[in-house]
Amino acid sequence: MSLINLIEILAILVGAFSGFIEARSKKMDVVGVFTVAFITAFGGGTLRDILLDKR
């Protein structure tokens, strides 16, 4: 595993944790927490790839 891959995985985990914290602060149920965490983690990376025109 290269350093770039490790950083990318770490960024996904941090994004998911950020979404988890935000959803819990809004007192969402378990499904809402996982949904927000998933969208935050993978949506940010997808948006970055679109803006950088990566395929």
N, C-alpha and C positions, 0 to 999 in steps of 0.2 A: 504494500500500500504506500503510495507516494504522499508527500507532505500536503500537496494540493487536495487530494482526496480526503485526508484526515481533517483538514481545515473545513472542507465542504460538509462533511458529516457533523463536525462540531457546530457549524453554523445552523444546520437543520435542527439539531438538538436544542440549541439555545433559542431558536425561533419557536419550537414547540413548547419549551418551558415558558417563554414569554406569553404565548397564547394561553397556556394553562393558568398562569398567574392572573391574567386579565379576566378570564372566564370565571375563575373562583371569586375574584373581587366583585363580580356582578351577580354572585350567588346562583350560578347556573347548575343544572343537574349534570350527571356524569356524561350523558350523550352530548350535551352542549359544550362541556369542557373539552371532550375529545374532538368534537367538530371544529371548535375554534383553534385548538392546538394544531390540528392537521392543516387547516387552511392557512394559518400563520406560518407554519414551518415550510410547507411546500409551495404555497402561493408566492412567498417572497422570492424563493429561488427561481420560480418560473417567470415572475415579473422581471427579475434581473436578467435572465437569459433572453427574454424578448427585447428588453431595452438595449442589450449589448449585441443583439442580432446573432446569438449563438445558436447552433443547431445540434 
